[in-house]
Amino acid sequence: MFEVLLDIPAQAFLKATDEMTYSRVKEILGELALDPVPPRAKRIIESKEKLFRLRSRHLRLLYRINYENKNLVVIMIEPLNRMYR
């Protein structure tokens, strides 16, 4: 099981979001703790780090995985409509 950590932009998003979106994000983070690379996650090839993006309904998560420390850092959480501006 991986430890899930939130970077500052992800924390800011969670503080500002509504309760329904907050619970959905918590559910996604719980799933990632068990399986850090689910089938719907895409690796960002251009990065030297192990960066992944995950789309879940109207949200997109950007995160990196550290296999040595068994942790996952969520860098950014954004609604899809704001991500593609």
N, C-alpha and C positions, 0 to 999 in steps of 0.2 A: 504494500500500500504506500502510495506517495503522499508526502505532505504538500498541501496546496497553500502557496503564499500569494499575496496580492501586492502588486507594485502600486505606487502612488496614484497613477491615473485610474487604475481599476478600483481602488478604494474610493476615489472621488466619485466615480460613476455610481457605485453602490450606495453612497450617502445621498446622492441626489435623485435616485430612481424611486419609482413607486413600489408599493408592497408586492404586487403581483410579479413584476419583473425581478425584484429582489429574491423572491422565493424560487423563481425559475433559475436564476443564476446560481443560487445555493444548490439546487438539484443538479445542475450541470457540473459544478465543482465537485460534488460528491461522486458523480460518475467518473470524472477525470482522476480522482484519487485512486479509484479502483483500476481503471484502464486509461493511462495517460495518452494513448494514441488509438482512439476508437476508429472504426472504419471510415467514418465521415470526416475525420480530421485530415487536413492537407499540410504537407511539409513545405516550408518556404525554402526553396532550393538555394536562392541567392545568398542566404545567410550562412556565416561560418558556424554560428550556434545552432542548436537543434530547436529551431523555431517552428511552431505549428499555428495554423488558424483553424478555428472550428466554428461552423455556422449552426445555430440552433434557433429555429423559428425566425424571429426578427432580430436576433442578436449575432454578433460576431465576436469571438474571443481570440486574442493573440497571446500565445504563451510559449515559454521555453521550458525544456526538461533538462534536469541534471540527474543523470542516471547514477552517478557515483554517490551523491548525497540523498538520493531518492526523494527529490523534491521537484515541484512544478511551480513556476512563477508566472502568474497571469499578468501580462504587461498592460493589456488594454481590453476593455469591454466597450463596444459601441453598437448602437442600433444600426442596421444595414443602411437605412436612409441617410444617416450622418456619415457613415464610413465611406460612401462613394461620392462625396461632394468634391 
